[in-house]
């Protein structure tokens, strides 16, 4: 005989503080409770979804008394969409929480010896700050509680937007997104309406059927727009008609690409991006430098904050003009070229070949002759032999993915013994792990958090280490 688990409802819970991963923290009878979408000072009723020995998780059933700090969310998709979870939290409190996150990961959890952490650098823009967004087509959009799925025609089950957290096959149909400036929203809505009107099938991630799969919109500060539409299979007539309609409706699209992606996942890093119309790239500018951004290029998604971030990295590098600098995970060579005028030689390494091709082209276009770029897996390219061949670095700048650096990469850096390391990270947890390894020979001498993603718990952090 099975016994049904009873729901646990906690009433009049006082939210005490902001916790990790964007959640808030409360204590109930000595047990820690994590709740998303809550603000310190809220009194809420909570339904428990997970109960462990040392903690619980749940979600808000009712706000009994809102915190004096609570703001009204500006986005109608708040609470379902996985992004911008901190909309009810005033921006100064967001910054304070991110500053604390860096301290917790490096000092309280990582047990690292660090100097006083500099105050976090805020973002000038808290909405419309992203230059790149990805949207997913789905035949299985998120269905709300007041909707009857049984009475819905197929077209009303379709959605174009963001994946809903913890549901890999559910997509929230987005009406208005506050992350990217126009014409991003208009282009997405036009494509959605055109697809439904012309019977173009949205992708079904469970069955791996459908025509329209996902799309990317990239924008530049100068107003250029790149659109990449990904199809699951080729249908030249339908594809051409859609691309022509979008191009005619939005003359501001300067680069129009398409991809035929029939593999299991949505990533286009290993796919051919075919230029249908317009220029092959868009461009960003920084201190007189021009950076080419292709369909696969990595570029910091908050352009304004990227300049502040790179400025900190350059300052921490402490260059005099005589140094050999290794810029690891260089992307399209933005940091490498940004510091090149103050270095003797810069060597950039990146996994994505197309990004390295852009980096080389950027350097030529900018008249920079002291940067060399290499493509390949970092742990395979950066070896003791590579260092012996190209010269020992005086300064190493690291800007790895969220997972951090491979232990082999750390060992090569330790063997090379550069006088200084500048570690730029989007994940203070993996950064702390790597810093513990590097600390066998290095002392942490400066820490500077930078807010790249307002209304989220994500934070960028720059650390300087000296031999």
VMD Tcl script that draws the C-alpha trace (Angstrom):
set ca {
  {0.00 0.00 0.00}
  {1.43 3.40 -0.96}
  {1.17 6.35 1.38}
  {0.67 9.77 -0.20}
  {3.17 12.34 0.98}
  {1.42 15.22 2.72}
  {2.11 18.78 1.59}
  {4.05 20.90 4.08}
  {2.81 24.48 4.28}
  {4.81 26.96 6.36}
  {2.93 30.10 7.36}
  {4.18 33.60 8.24}
  {7.79 32.91 7.32}
  {10.10 35.94 7.63}
  {12.63 36.19 4.80}
  {15.96 37.17 6.36}
  {18.50 37.61 3.57}
  {19.55 36.93 0.00}
  {21.20 33.53 -0.52}
  {23.11 31.76 -3.30}
  {21.73 31.13 -6.80}
  {19.36 34.07 -6.53}
  {17.23 32.56 -3.79}
  {16.32 34.10 -0.44}
  {16.90 32.59 2.98}
  {14.70 32.11 6.04}
  {14.90 29.95 9.15}
  {12.03 27.84 10.44}
  {12.54 26.12 13.82}
  {16.29 26.27 13.29}
  {16.18 24.79 9.78}
  {17.32 26.86 6.81}
  {14.68 27.43 4.12}
  {15.51 28.60 0.59}
  {12.81 30.44 -1.38}
  {13.05 32.01 -4.86}
  {11.51 35.37 -5.83}
  {11.50 36.60 -2.21}
  {12.90 39.82 -0.75}
  {14.44 40.28 2.72}
  {11.69 41.52 5.01}
  {8.88 39.67 3.22}
  {6.51 37.64 5.40}
  {5.25 34.75 3.27}
  {3.44 31.42 3.30}
  {5.63 28.75 1.68}
  {4.93 25.34 0.21}
  {7.89 23.04 0.83}
  {9.12 21.15 -2.25}
  {12.23 19.57 -0.76}
  {13.00 18.62 2.84}
  {16.46 17.45 3.85}
  {18.13 17.00 7.19}
  {19.79 20.43 7.21}
  {17.65 22.53 4.89}
  {14.37 22.91 3.02}
  {13.34 24.43 -0.30}
  {9.96 25.81 -1.28}
  {8.05 28.44 -3.18}
  {5.83 31.34 -2.17}
  {2.12 30.53 -1.92}
  {1.18 33.97 -0.62}
  {2.89 37.17 0.37}
  {1.36 37.93 3.77}
  {3.24 41.19 4.26}
  {5.53 42.54 1.55}
  {8.95 43.85 2.55}
  {9.40 47.60 2.67}
  {12.15 47.02 0.08}
  {10.03 45.02 -2.37}
  {9.55 46.55 -5.82}
  {6.84 45.72 -8.34}
  {8.40 43.56 -11.10}
  {8.55 45.47 -14.37}
  {8.20 42.36 -16.57}
  {4.91 40.51 -17.01}
  {6.82 37.21 -17.33}
  {8.37 37.50 -13.86}
  {7.97 34.39 -11.75}
  {7.77 31.94 -14.67}
  {10.65 33.07 -16.86}
  {13.95 31.88 -15.43}
  {15.69 35.22 -16.01}
  {15.72 38.51 -14.06}
  {14.71 36.84 -10.77}
  {15.79 39.84 -8.72}
  {13.35 42.36 -10.19}
  {11.62 42.92 -6.80}
  {15.02 43.59 -5.19}
  {16.28 47.21 -5.33}
  {19.46 47.48 -7.38}
  {21.67 48.59 -4.44}
  {20.59 45.43 -2.58}
  {21.40 43.34 -5.65}
  {24.90 44.80 -5.69}
  {25.31 44.16 -1.97}
  {24.28 40.52 -2.44}
  {26.75 40.03 -5.29}
  {29.54 41.58 -3.27}
  {28.71 39.15 -0.47}
  {28.64 36.26 -2.93}
  {32.23 36.99 -3.99}
  {33.32 37.20 -0.35}
  {31.56 33.95 0.54}
  {33.04 31.97 -2.34}
  {36.59 33.24 -1.92}
  {36.85 33.62 1.84}
  {34.08 31.89 3.78}
  {33.89 28.78 1.57}
  {37.19 28.92 -0.31}
  {39.28 29.83 2.78}
  {41.52 32.04 0.65}
  {43.55 34.91 2.01}
  {42.44 38.03 0.15}
  {42.84 41.77 0.66}
  {39.79 43.93 1.20}
  {37.46 43.33 -1.74}
  {36.84 46.50 -3.75}
  {33.22 47.73 -3.99}
  {31.41 46.16 -6.93}
  {31.25 48.24 -10.11}
  {27.55 48.76 -11.00}
  {26.05 48.59 -14.48}
  {25.00 51.89 -16.05}
  {22.03 50.09 -17.64}
  {19.77 47.77 -15.66}
  {17.42 47.01 -18.58}
  {18.12 46.55 -22.30}
  {21.76 45.89 -21.50}
  {22.35 42.64 -23.45}
  {23.73 42.56 -26.99}
  {22.83 38.89 -27.62}
  {19.77 36.73 -26.92}
  {18.75 33.22 -27.97}
  {15.10 32.25 -28.37}
  {13.70 28.74 -28.79}
  {10.74 27.57 -30.90}
  {8.59 24.93 -29.21}
  {5.38 23.03 -29.90}
  {5.11 22.58 -26.13}
  {4.97 26.05 -24.66}
  {4.36 26.65 -20.97}
  {0.63 26.30 -20.20}
  {-0.71 28.50 -17.40}
  {-3.07 27.30 -14.68}
  {-6.03 29.29 -16.06}
  {-5.63 27.79 -19.56}
  {-7.32 24.61 -20.79}
  {-4.82 22.67 -22.93}
  {-7.49 20.21 -24.11}
  {-9.47 22.94 -25.86}
  {-6.44 24.62 -27.45}
  {-5.81 24.47 -31.19}
  {-2.27 23.35 -32.05}
  {-1.07 26.84 -32.96}
  {-1.90 28.13 -29.48}
  {0.32 25.46 -27.96}
  {3.35 26.89 -29.77}
  {5.77 29.31 -28.21}
  {8.88 31.31 -29.07}
  {10.91 32.41 -26.09}
  {12.99 31.09 -23.19}
  {13.15 27.68 -21.57}
  {11.34 27.46 -18.23}
  {13.62 26.40 -15.38}
  {13.69 22.64 -14.62}
  {11.54 21.86 -17.69}
  {13.81 21.11 -20.63}
  {10.87 20.73 -23.02}
  {8.84 23.78 -21.95}
  {9.29 27.21 -23.48}
  {7.68 30.38 -22.18}
  {6.15 32.36 -25.04}
  {7.67 35.82 -24.58}
  {5.61 38.92 -25.37}
  {8.09 41.58 -24.22}
  {11.66 41.10 -23.02}
  {13.54 43.91 -21.26}
  {17.01 42.48 -21.84}
  {17.75 43.61 -25.40}
  {16.94 46.87 -27.13}
  {14.70 47.17 -30.16}
  {14.21 45.81 -32.73}
  {14.78 42.54 -30.85}
  {11.23 42.16 -29.56}
  {9.66 43.23 -32.86}
  {11.73 40.75 -34.88}
  {10.86 37.85 -32.57}
  {7.13 38.61 -32.59}
  {7.11 39.06 -36.37}
  {8.78 35.67 -36.91}
  {6.40 33.97 -34.47}
  {3.32 35.40 -36.16}
  {4.63 34.68 -39.66}
  {5.42 31.05 -38.73}
  {1.94 30.46 -37.30}
  {0.21 32.19 -40.22}
  {2.13 30.13 -42.79}
  {1.95 26.81 -40.96}
  {5.68 26.50 -40.26}
  {6.11 23.77 -37.68}
  {7.74 24.66 -34.36}
  {10.32 22.21 -33.00}
  {9.35 19.39 -30.65}
  {12.37 18.67 -28.48}
  {10.94 15.36 -27.23}
  {10.07 13.93 -30.63}
  {12.80 15.77 -32.57}
  {10.37 16.88 -35.22}
  {9.55 20.28 -36.65}
  {11.10 22.93 -38.86}
  {11.89 26.06 -36.82}
  {14.37 25.33 -34.02}
  {15.93 28.42 -32.44}
  {17.16 31.90 -33.30}
  {19.79 34.40 -32.15}
  {19.64 38.18 -32.23}
  {22.84 40.19 -31.81}
  {22.89 43.98 -31.63}
  {25.71 46.52 -31.48}
  {25.99 49.90 -29.81}
  {26.14 51.50 -33.26}
  {22.74 50.04 -34.22}
  {23.74 47.03 -36.34}
  {21.61 43.89 -36.02}
  {22.52 40.27 -36.74}
  {19.79 37.61 -36.98}
  {20.52 33.89 -37.13}
  {17.58 31.52 -37.68}
  {18.19 27.80 -37.11}
  {16.12 25.16 -38.93}
  {15.95 21.47 -38.03}
  {15.93 20.41 -41.68}
  {16.12 22.05 -45.06}
  {13.01 23.26 -46.87}
  {14.41 25.77 -49.33}
  {11.07 27.23 -50.35}
  {9.75 27.80 -46.82}
  {13.14 28.95 -45.54}
  {13.64 31.47 -48.35}
  {10.13 32.87 -47.94}
  {10.65 33.42 -44.21}
  {14.09 35.00 -44.61}
  {12.82 37.30 -47.36}
  {9.83 38.35 -45.25}
  {12.02 39.15 -42.23}
  {14.53 41.02 -44.38}
  {11.78 43.10 -46.01}
  {10.10 43.83 -42.69}
  {13.29 44.86 -40.89}
  {15.77 46.72 -43.11}
  {17.80 47.45 -39.95}
  {18.99 43.81 -39.99}
  {22.52 44.22 -41.33}
  {23.53 40.51 -41.16}
  {21.03 37.72 -41.87}
  {22.21 34.13 -41.39}
  {20.61 30.71 -41.33}
  {21.72 27.31 -40.01}
  {20.45 23.80 -40.82}
  {20.95 21.95 -37.54}
  {19.70 18.35 -37.51}
  {21.71 17.16 -34.51}
  {20.54 16.45 -30.97}
  {21.27 19.83 -29.36}
  {20.75 23.50 -30.22}
  {24.40 24.57 -30.17}
  {25.65 26.06 -33.44}
  {29.35 26.05 -32.51}
  {29.92 23.03 -34.78}
  {27.43 24.05 -37.47}
  {27.83 26.03 -40.69}
  {26.34 29.50 -40.48}
  {25.26 30.52 -43.99}
  {25.08 34.22 -44.81}
  {21.79 34.84 -46.62}
  {21.89 38.61 -46.89}
  {23.90 41.58 -45.71}
  {27.29 41.93 -44.05}
  {29.16 38.94 -42.63}
  {29.58 40.58 -39.22}
  {28.62 43.40 -36.91}
  {31.17 45.50 -35.05}
  {31.80 46.98 -31.61}
  {34.23 49.79 -30.79}
  {36.33 50.30 -27.69}
  {38.99 53.02 -27.23}
  {39.35 53.34 -30.98}
  {39.62 49.57 -31.51}
  {37.18 47.85 -33.85}
  {36.00 44.32 -33.01}
  {34.38 42.06 -35.57}
  {31.57 39.89 -34.22}
  {30.49 36.96 -36.36}
  {27.61 34.51 -35.74}
  {29.77 32.29 -33.50}
  {31.95 34.96 -31.90}
  {32.14 35.36 -28.15}
  {31.76 38.94 -26.98}
  {30.76 40.08 -23.50}
  {26.99 40.43 -23.61}
  {26.90 43.72 -21.67}
  {28.92 46.00 -23.96}
  {29.17 48.96 -21.59}
  {30.29 46.83 -18.67}
  {32.77 44.96 -20.89}
  {34.79 48.18 -21.16}
  {34.85 48.57 -17.38}
  {35.77 44.90 -16.93}
  {38.63 45.04 -19.43}
  {39.84 48.31 -17.91}
  {40.17 46.59 -14.54}
  {42.00 43.65 -16.13}
  {44.44 45.99 -17.88}
  {45.04 47.97 -14.70}
  {45.68 44.79 -12.72}
  {48.12 43.54 -15.39}
  {50.39 46.47 -14.53}
  {52.01 46.57 -17.96}
  {55.01 48.78 -18.76}
  {55.43 47.98 -22.47}
  {58.11 45.31 -22.06}
  {55.98 42.31 -21.11}
  {54.97 39.13 -22.91}
  {51.29 38.56 -22.10}
  {49.32 35.33 -22.51}
  {45.59 35.98 -22.94}
  {43.99 32.59 -22.33}
  {40.40 31.96 -23.53}
  {40.82 35.06 -25.66}
  {37.54 34.77 -27.61}
  {37.76 37.23 -30.50}
  {40.87 38.75 -28.95}
  {39.18 41.67 -27.25}
  {41.29 41.69 -24.06}
  {44.46 40.82 -26.00}
  {44.07 43.83 -28.28}
  {42.83 46.05 -25.45}
  {46.14 45.55 -23.58}
  {48.41 45.24 -26.63}
  {49.51 48.89 -26.73}
  {51.04 48.48 -23.27}
  {52.77 45.12 -23.92}
  {55.71 43.92 -26.00}
  {53.88 40.84 -27.25}
  {50.48 39.24 -26.63}
  {49.63 35.59 -27.31}
  {45.92 34.68 -27.39}
  {44.55 31.13 -27.24}
  {40.93 30.13 -27.82}
  {39.02 26.90 -28.49}
  {36.70 28.19 -31.27}
  {38.54 28.47 -34.63}
  {36.06 31.02 -36.01}
  {36.70 33.28 -33.01}
  {40.46 33.10 -33.62}
  {39.91 33.94 -37.29}
  {37.95 37.02 -36.15}
  {40.71 37.88 -33.65}
  {43.36 37.82 -36.37}
  {41.19 39.91 -38.68}
  {40.45 42.37 -35.85}
  {44.16 42.76 -35.13}
  {44.93 43.44 -38.80}
  {42.08 45.94 -39.08}
  {43.26 47.72 -35.93}
  {46.87 47.87 -37.14}
  {48.05 45.70 -34.26}
  {51.17 43.67 -35.08}
  {52.23 42.36 -31.66}
  {49.37 39.87 -31.15}
  {49.55 36.20 -32.17}
  {46.51 33.93 -31.92}
  {46.17 30.13 -31.69}
  {43.08 27.92 -31.88}
  {42.55 24.66 -30.01}
  {41.66 23.06 -26.70}
  {43.48 25.03 -24.02}
  {44.93 22.00 -22.23}
  {46.28 20.67 -25.54}
  {47.68 23.97 -26.85}
  {49.09 25.46 -23.65}
  {51.90 23.07 -22.70}
  {55.39 23.49 -21.27}
  {56.64 23.01 -24.82}
  {54.42 25.85 -26.10}
  {55.83 28.17 -23.43}
  {59.38 27.16 -24.31}
  {58.72 27.85 -27.99}
  {56.85 31.17 -27.64}
  {58.51 32.61 -24.56}
  {57.70 32.63 -20.89}
  {54.81 34.99 -20.07}
  {55.41 37.90 -17.75}
  {51.65 38.26 -17.26}
  {48.86 35.74 -17.79}
  {45.25 36.93 -18.22}
  {42.58 34.26 -17.75}
  {38.93 34.61 -18.79}
  {37.67 31.00 -18.86}
  {34.13 29.58 -19.18}
  {32.03 29.01 -16.04}
  {33.72 25.66 -15.34}
  {37.05 27.40 -14.81}
  {40.45 26.14 -15.94}
  {41.65 22.57 -16.41}
  {44.22 21.35 -13.81}
  {46.73 20.82 -16.65}
  {46.41 24.50 -17.59}
  {46.99 25.54 -13.99}
  {50.13 23.37 -13.83}
  {51.57 24.92 -16.99}
  {50.97 28.41 -15.58}
  {52.62 27.44 -12.29}
  {55.61 26.00 -14.16}
  {55.92 29.16 -16.29}
  {55.88 31.37 -13.18}
  {54.63 34.66 -14.71}
  {55.16 37.53 -12.32}
  {51.44 38.29 -12.35}
  {48.12 36.57 -13.13}
  {44.86 38.38 -13.79}
  {41.91 36.01 -13.44}
  {38.57 37.20 -14.87}
  {35.67 34.90 -13.95}
  {31.90 34.70 -14.36}
  {31.74 32.06 -11.60}
  {33.38 32.92 -8.26}
  {32.94 29.30 -7.09}
  {35.11 27.74 -9.81}
  {37.40 30.76 -9.59}
  {37.96 30.09 -5.88}
  {38.84 26.47 -6.65}
  {41.40 27.52 -9.25}
  {42.82 30.26 -7.03}
  {43.47 27.67 -4.32}
  {45.68 25.78 -6.80}
  {47.48 28.90 -7.98}
  {47.98 30.05 -4.40}
  {50.76 27.49 -4.01}
  {53.03 30.07 -5.66}
  {50.94 33.25 -5.75}
  {49.46 35.80 -3.40}
  {46.06 37.36 -4.10}
  {46.66 41.12 -4.11}
  {43.40 42.61 -5.45}
  {39.77 41.61 -5.97}
  {37.23 43.59 -8.03}
  {33.63 42.40 -8.65}
  {31.82 43.83 -11.70}
  {28.07 43.60 -12.27}
  {27.45 42.47 -15.84}
  {23.92 41.08 -15.37}
  {21.47 43.26 -13.36}
  {18.40 41.52 -11.89}
  {20.26 38.19 -11.80}
  {22.54 36.63 -9.20}
  {25.42 36.34 -11.69}
  {28.55 38.37 -11.04}
  {31.87 38.83 -12.82}
  {34.99 38.99 -10.67}
  {38.58 40.04 -11.39}
  {41.43 38.85 -9.18}
  {45.09 39.83 -9.34}
  {47.74 37.38 -8.18}
  {51.44 38.18 -7.74}
  {54.29 35.68 -7.68}
}
mol new
graphics top color blue
foreach p $ca { graphics top sphere $p radius 0.5 }
foreach p [lrange $ca 0 end-1] q [lrange $ca 1 end] { graphics top cylinder $p $q radius 0.2 }
display resetview
